[in-house]
Amino acid sequence: MQNKEEKRPQVSFSHVHLYVDDLKDLEVYKDLENRLNGFVKGCKEPLGQDIPTQRSDWKALQPDHFSSDKPTAFVPQNRDLVQQLLSGFGFRVTGARYATNDACNTRSVLITSKDPSGVQFLLTAKDPAAESKEHDSYHHFDADCLDRFYQCHADRPGIAVLAFLVEDVDLIHQRYQKLHPNLVVGMWDYPQDHVKILEVYAYYGKDLESKQADKGTILRFVQDNRQGANEQAGKICPVPGLSQVDAKFDDFTQPAYCDHWVSNVFHRREFLDTLLDTLDFTPKVDFNAGVVAAGEAQIESTVTGNDAATLVDNLSKEEALRDQSQVYLPINNALSQVGHVHGFLEELGQGIQHIASRVDDLVAFVQRANDSRKITGEGFTFLRIPRSYYGVVTIPFLISQVGSTQSSGEGGNPGLSEDSARAIQEACIKSDVTSKDGAVDLELTRQEISDRLSKNMAEEYSNDFNIQKDAVLDAILHSRYSNLYSLLRHHVTEETYLGIVRNQILVDVQGDDLLYQIFTSNVLQRNPGDEAPFLEFIQRVCSVCTEENGCAQKVKPGCGGFGIRNFLTLFLSIEVSKAMQEVSEAMEAGDLARQQYAEQMVDAFTRQLNEANPILTAISDAMTDEGRILEAVEKAVASQAPDDEIAALQARMEEAGKRKQAGNDALMVCSARYNELMKSLREERASK
């Protein structure tokens, strides 16, 4: 019989618990839900197809929320996160706890997507009417928990608790007591609810030698023994004390599911070791020093997690979307005194950087969020990605697509000279076909582009343009997503390409799997520039593979991985967005020197992103080859293939490994160069 200590903890995602400054009455949120449902149902055109008319229709339902007929600039600070989730993503309040008796000193709401057993955001705020009450009957809702978190978190709201469902909470408690006793907060047994809860501090403090806990972020482990109808209620209301609330979702909202939860910490290795000791979590992906860098900012990161994918049968596409047994916890630490992760740790201390959730169709999900924000004035904005990430019109690009006069043959394509390509580029900018940096207006049709260029082309180059018009127009239209096309080819339609670009979605490829990602602007942010958490939404587009017998393989959870391309692009994009914000603030303040410095930062980060792009492609290709060859080696060994066949495969794997290392080396050289550039810009500004 297996010893209890030898058992492996069975852990899956449950919920995240956020502590916020204020929550409105439940009736306010339910009224908003009813208005939103009625509005979507009553729309004559699909949501977003006629923004001005739909905004006017919404204004008629919500007259107090609008001061003019013109849409105002969206301000992400000091917003009610509940209302953002309801309006932006179509989530709903499915559980609540308000101070209706002497045993409750806070108010809480549970926000879920269309599948209430998927992603679960539990929000708690102090109840002003219950300040005199000493303690809540449920520890996890007690006001003292909020006080403790705020004290450790620069007196700001945030993501305070990561919660997991477990089969044996006593096993995990024993491991913490034995190996990390200073992290244990306590164990609570609620027999009337058939639930046991263990809470531990997530991290050790900055001073590792003291082995004292950082009393900010909590890990919560919930053993739920409810059965029958109560078991279903437990899936909807993840902790005791919540009451289920009826909720209606509109027909166009999508369910969302937990994918990964990201921490910023002082000591990454210590947190990894703690999770290994207590939960048997092991590293899955490492991004080491020098690989992930944006200018002077550098970090290290490791994705750790359980081995659920090897413990259960592989899943269908639908099951993989819904599966929450595969837990991934990326962990970042700063290696420099500048950058987002360093700033987060300095301002807030250790904590949760962002929460990532999976959906089935990310392009539609984000398009809805953007349309809803424009119509209702509520919801989310997203991290700004430079258009050069997707593709822009440049002189070399035009020549490469249309052909060069130097390479054209007699009677064939006459090609473009550099002067002709420059004239086309200038006409594009002059006629607003493209921005100054070459980004094509996505709303223009082929005919509209043709008409504008014909009208604005320099006279001496009009003939060249007319001869090559079709090829030039093809090139301009292709430039809208040319960088993406080099990755995805015919994996997706042009409509999807344009949806990705329009909504500024990040894309990565791992083998034949695709990974789409997008990040919201900061949430729970009081002032512009404050460090604060954000949300991520992803879509894992898993390849359809077949076994040797022709049967379709099942999908492995986590397909698409955690691509280095998107990891670095996120890191760079955070810095670009902060620099763009700095440009806006400097312009508003009339500070020309500050504006010019910020514009130089934006340019440097963008150029680093563009230069890193082909290197990242090479690394991704090498990693894909390495993984495929490794599978082939394992099959060859298992089938007792000839030694020379196995040796040939191993040689190919070694070659792929060398290509990967060469890519990593090139990426580090690129990062080092921009590190020096940003350092020189900073020092030059400081000397003035």
N, C-alpha and C positions, 0 to 999 in steps of 0.2 A: 504494500500500500504506500502511495506517495506521501511523503512528509509535507505538511502544510507549507513549511517554509520553502519547499522546492517548487511550489506552484508558481506559475507565471501570472502576474496580474492581468486581468482582462479589462481593458480600458477603451472607452469610446467617447466621442464628443457629446456633451450635453448642452450647456448654455454658457453665455458670458454675462456677467453682472456688472452693470455700469452704475456709478454713483454720480448723480447730477444735482444741479443747484435747485431745481424746481420742477414739479410736475403739476399740470392742471388737473381739474376735476375730471373724472372718468367721462362724465356726460359731454364735456367739451370735445374730447377725442372721438367719442361715438357720433356726435353730431357732424364732425368733419368727415368721418368715414361715410356716413349716410349721404352727405352732399357729394362726395367724390364718386360714390357708386351711382347715384342718380345722374350725375353729370356725364360719366362715361357711357352709361346706358342710353342717355338721350342724345348723344352726339350724332349728327346726321352724316358726318364724314369721319373716317378713322382718326384717332387721336393724333394731332400733330400735322394733319394734312392742310388745315386752314387755321394757323395759329392766331391771327388777329380776330377772326370771328369767334373762335373757341375761347379766346381770352375774354372777349366781350360777354359771351354767354356765362362764363365762370364769374365774371365781375357782378353780373346780375344776381348770382346766388350768394356772393360774398361781398356786398358793397362796402363794408367797413374795412376790408383788407386792401383797398385800392384808393389812392388819393388822386389819380389822374388816369386818362385813357392810355397814356404812353407807358410801356413797361419800364420799370426802373431797374438799375443795375442790381444784381443779386449780391447781397452781403452775407457771407457764410458765418460771420461771428454772431454770438448771442442768439442762436436759434434754438427752438424747442426740437430736440432730436426725435421725439415721438412724432410730431407733425411732419418733420422731414421724411421719416420712414413711411408714414401713411401716404403722403402726397407723391413722393419721389418714386417709390418702388412698389406701391400698392400693398405694402404690408398692413397688418391689422393688429389691434389689441385683442389678444385671446385669453389673457389672464390678468387679474388685478388684486390688489390688497390695499385697502384704505383704512384710516383710523376710525373704525366704527365702534370700537370697544376699548376698554381700559388696557388691553394686552397688546396694543399696536401703537408704536410711536413714529412710524414712517409711512409713506405711501409708495406703492410700487405698481408698475404695469409690465406685462409681458408682451413683447412685440414679436410676431412670427410672420413668415411668408405663407403662401397658400397651403403648404403642407406644414401644419403646426408642429410636427415632430422633427422638422428640419432645423434650420438656423433659428436660435432663440435668443433675443436680446431682452434681458431683464433689467429694468431701470428702477432705481430707488432714490428717493429724495426725502429729506426731513419734512415732517408735517408740522407746520407752524402751530396748528391747533392742538398738537399733542406733545409740545415741548416739556410740559410738566411731568409727563409719564416717565417713570424711571427706566424700565427695560421692556423690550418687546418679548412676547412669549416665544418667538422663534429667533434664535441668535442671528441667523443670516439676514434678518431684516432690522436688526437693532440699530438705533441711531449711533451708538458707540462705534460701530464698524465704519460708518461714514466719517466720524470724527478722526478715527485712527488713520484712514486712508488720506483724507485731506491734509492732515498734519505731515504725512510722509510724501505728499505729492504737490508741494508748493501751494497748498490751499486751493487746488483746482480740481474740477471734476475729471473723471476719466474712467477707463476700463479697469475695474478693481479686482475682478475674480474671473478665473478660467475654471469652468466646472466640467467634470467628467462623470459619466456613468460607469460604475464598476460592479463586478460580480461579488467581490469579497473585500469590503472596506477594512475589515480587521487585519487582513494580510498586509495591506498597504500601511496601516497604522503601525503594525509591528515593525515593519522595515524602517519607517521614519524614526520610531522610538529607539531602535537599535543603532542606526547609522547617522541619523540627523535629528537628534532630539530637540535641539534648539529651534528647529523650524516648526515644530508641532504647535498649533493653536489650540485644538481641542476636538473631541468627538462628541456628537450629539445623537441621541437615540430618541426617535419620535414613534413609539410603539403604536399610538393611536392612528398614525399615518402610514405605518409599515415602512418607514424610511430611516436609514442611518446616514449621518453626514460626518465626514472628516474634513477639517480645514487645516492647511499648513501654509506657512509663508513660502512664497515661491523661491526667493533668492536669499543668499547671505549678503551682509552689508558690504560696503566698500572696503572696509578694513578686514581682510580675510583672516588675519591672525587671531582676531578676537572671536571668530566663529559665531558672531551674533547675527540674528536674523534681520533682514530688511523688512520692516513691518508695513510695507505698502501693499504690494500685490499678493493675492491669496490664490492657492490652488484648492479647489473644492472637489471632494470625491463623494458621490451620491450612490448609495446602494438602495435601490428601490425594490421592495418586495411586494408591491401591490399586484393584485391579480384580477382577472376578469374585467369588468367595467372600470374598476379602479385602476387597472394597469393602463388602459387607454387614457384615462384622466392623467395618470402620471407622465405619459409621453407628452401631453399638452401642457401640463403645469409641472415643471421639473423639480420643484422643491415644495415641501409642505408649507401651508399658510396662504398659498395663492388660491383664488377662486376662479374657476373657468368662466370665461365671458364669451357670449355668442358673437360671432364675427362673420360678415359676408364679404367675399372677395369678388372683384370684378372679373370679367371673363378674360382679360388680357394680361393679368399679372402672372408672374412665374414663381414657382416654388424655388427656394434657395436652400443649400445644404452646407454644413461646415466643411471647410477644406484645410485651412491651416491658420494658426494664431501666432503672431510674431512678437518677440520680446527684444527690447534694448537693455543690455545689462553691462555692468562694469567688468564682470568676470565670467566670460562665456564658458570656459572650461569647467569652472566650479558648478555651474548650473547643469551642464551636460553630465557631469559625474553624479550629481544628485539624482537626476532623472534615470540614469542607468542603475544606480543603487536601489532605487525605490520602485521603479516602474518597468525596469528592463528596457528602457528606450535606448536605441543605438543610433549613431550618426548615419545619415543617408547621403547627404551631399555636403561638401566643404568648399567654401569660397575663401581662399587663404589670403594672407597679406599681399598687397600690391595688385591683386587681380581686380578687386572692386574699389575703384577710386574715381572721384570727380574733382578735378583740379587738385587742391591740397588735401581735400577730404578723403580719408581712407578708412575702411572698416574690414573686419573679418566676420564671417557668418557661417553657421552650421545648421543644417536642417536635421533635426533628430525626430524620432518617433518610434512607434511600436512596429511589430511585424505581423499585423493583422492580415495583410495580403497573402502571407505564406501559411496562415493558420486556417483560412477559410477557402472554399472553392472560389475560383475566379468567377467574375460576375458578368451579367449581360450589361449592355449600355445603360439601360434604365436602372438596374440595380447598382451599378457603379456610381451613377449620379446621386442616388439616395443613400448610399453606404456611408456611415459615419463611424465605422469601427477602425478605419485607418487614420490614426492621429499623426499629424505633422506639426512640429513646433520649431520654426526657424528662430535662431538666436543670434543677435548682432552685438558686437562690441566695437567701440571706436578705437582707431589707431592713430588719430590725429587730433589736434586741438581746434579743428574747424569742421564744419559740416553738420548735417542734420542729426545724425546719431549722437555726436558729441554734444550738440546743442540740447537735444532731448534730455540726455543724462545730466547735464549741468543745470538745466531749468527745473526738471521734474523729478530727477532721480530715475532709478530703474523702473521699468514698467512695460505695458503692452503698447507696442507701436501701432499695430493694426490687426484687424480681424478680416480674414478672407473667406468668402462663401462662393459656392459653385452654383451656376445656373445652366439651363439647357441651351439657351440662345442668347449669348451676351450682347450681340449687336442689337437685337430687338429690345432687350432689357435696358440697355443704356439709352437707346433712341427714345424709349418711353419716358425714362427719367429726364432727359433733356427737354422733350416736348412738354412734359408735365410742369417742369420748372418755369418754362416760358409762359405757359397758360395760367398757372395758379400762383406763380410768384413764390412757391415753396418747393423744397426738395434739396437737391445737391448740385454743386458744380464738381468738375473732375480735374485732376492734375493735367496741366497743359503740356502737351508733347509737341516739340518743334516739328513743323511740316516736313522738314528735311529727313526726318525719320522714315517717312512714307515715300518721298520722292518729289523732286522739283525740276523745273526747266532750267537747264544750264547749257552753255555753248557746247561743251564736250558731249553732253547727253544728246542734243539735237543731231550733232554730226554722227554719233554712234548709231542712232536710230534711223536716220535718213540716208546716211552714207556720206563719205568724204569725196570732194572733187578729185583728190589725189588717188583714190582707190577705184574710181569709176572707170568702166570700160567703154569702148566705142559702141554706140547704139544702145547702151544700157542706161542704168540710173545715173544721171549727171552728178548727183550728190550735192552737198552743200560746202561752200567755202566757209572759212572761219568768219569772214566779214558778213556773209549772208546769214549765218547762224546768229551772229551778234545783232544784226538788224531785226531778225525775228524775235529774239529775246527782248530787245528794246521796245518793239511794237507790242509785245505781250504786256509789258509793264505799263506802257503809255495808255493802252486801251483797257486796263484793269482786268485783263485775262488772267494775269498772275500778280501776286504781290511783288515787292522789290526783291524778295529773296527767292522768287521763282515758284511759289506755291499757287497752283491753278485754282480759280474760283470753281468750287464743286457744283455750283448751281447752273453754270453755263452749259448750253447744248453745243454740239459740234457746229451747227449752223451759226449760232451766235458768236462762237470763237472765230469762225471763218470770216464773218461779216466785220467784226471788230478789227481783225488783223488786216484785211483788205483795205479798210479805211485808214489805218494808222501806219501802214508799212512805208518806209522811206522809198521814194520814187525809184531810185536807182536799183533797188533790190526787189521791186514788185514783180518783175518778170521771173526772177529765180523762185520767188515764193509761189507764183501761180503755176509754174512747171511742177513744183514739188508739193503742191498744196495738200493733196491727200496724205502723203507720207508725213508731212509736217504736222497736220492735224492729228494723225494717228499717234505721233510721238508726244504731242502735248497732252492728249487725253491719257496716254499710257503713263506719263510722268506722274499723274496723280497718285499712283500706287506702285511705281516701278521698283522701288526697293522691296516692297512686300512680294511682288511678283517673282523676284529672284529667289525668294524663300518658298513660296507656296505654289507657284506655277498654276496648274489648272485644278488645284485642290478646291478652289472656291470660285464662285461666279463674280462677274464684274459688279453686280449689285452688292454682293457681300463685301468686295474690296472697298467700294465707295462708302458703305456703311461703317466699315472699320476706320477709314480715314476721317469721315465726317464726325464720328464720335470719339476719335483719338484713342483708339484701343491699341494696346501693345500686342504683338504677335511673336511667337517663338515656335520652332519646330524641333522635335526630338524624334529622329527616325521618321516614321510616317504619322506620328501623332502631332497634333497642333495644340497650342496653348494660347488662349486669348486672356488678356488681363486688363483691368482698369482700376484706377484708384481715385476715391473721392478727395475733395479738398478736406482740410482738417474739420473734425466734428468736435463739439464741446469746447470750442475756442472762444475765449472772451474778447481778445484784442488781436488785430492783425499782427502777424509776426510771432505770436506766442506759439511755443511748441505744444502740440496737441495730437491725439490719435487720429486715425483715419480708417476708412473701410476699403476693402478690396473685393472685387467680384471677378470671377474667372469662369471660363468655359474650357473644359478638356475635351478636345475633339479626337477621340480614340480611333486609331486605324482599324480597318477590318482585315484581320489576318486569317489564314486558313492553316489547318493542320495538314500533314502529309496525305491524310485520307480525304481531303477536300472539305471537311467540316469546319465551320467557322470557329475560331478560337474565342474563348471568353475574354472579357476585358479585365485587365489588372487595375485595381484602384490606383489612382495617382498617375495615370498615363499622361504623358506630356511633361512630367517631371517639374523641376524648378530650374528653368533654363538660365544659364549664365547671361544670355542676351537680355532677357527681361529683368533679371536681377540688377545688372549694371545699368540698364536703361531706366529702371525705377530710381536708382540711386542718383543718376545724372539728372533725371527729370525733376526730382525733388529740388535739387540745387538750381536747375534752370527756372523752375516755377518761383522759387524764393527770389532769384535775381530779377525775374520779370516783375514781381511784386515790388521790388526795390526800385525798379525803373519807374513804375507808376507812381509810387509815393514821392520819388524825387521830382518828377514832373509836376505833381500837384503842389509840392513845396517850392517849386521854382529854383531848385538847387541843381544847376547845370553840371557842376563838377561831380556831384554824387550820381546824377543821371548817366553821365558819360562812363563813369567807372562801372556802374551796374550793367550798362549796355555792353561793355567789354567783357564782363563776366558771362552774360548771356551768350555772346558770340563764342567765347572760349569753350564753354560747356557744350554748346551745340556742335562746334567743330570736333571736339573730343568724341561726342556721340557718333558723328558721321565717320570719323576716322576709325573708330573701334568697330563699326558695323561689319565690314568684310572680315576682320580678324575673328569676330565672334561667330560668323558663319563658318569659318574654317575650323574653329574649335568645336562647334556643334556637329559639323560633319564628321570630324575625327572621333568624337565621343560616340556618335551613332554607329560608325563602323566598328569601333572597339566593342560596343555592346553586342552587335550582331555576330561578330566573329567569336566572342566569348561563348555565346549560345551554341554556335556551331562546334566549337571545341568541346563543350560539355556533352553535346549529342554524340560527337565522334568518339569520345572516351567511353561513354555509356554503351555504345554499340560495338566497342572494341575494334574500331577502324584501324587500318594499317598505320604504323608509326610515322611513315613519311607523310601521310595525309594530315595527321595531327600536327607534325612539325611544321608543315606548310601553313596551316591555320595559325599556329603560334607565331610564326614569322610575320604573317600579315597583321596580327594583333599588335605585335611589337612595333611595326611600322606605323600603325594608327596611333599608338601611344606616343611615338616620336612626333607625329604631326600635331597631336594635342598639346604636347609640351612646347613645341615651337610656337603654336598659337598663344599659349599662356605667356611665353617669353616676350612675344611681340606685343601682347596686351600690356604687360608690365612696362615695356619701353615707352609705349604710347602714354600710359598713365603717368610715368615719371616725367615725360616732357611737359605735359599739361600741369603737373604739380609745380614744376619750375616756372611755367608761364604765369600761373595764378599767384604764385609767391611774389614774382617780380611786379605784377600789377598791384598787389596789396602793398608791397613795400614802397612802390612809386607814389601811391596815393598817400601813404602815411608820411612821406617826406615832404609833401606839399603843405 
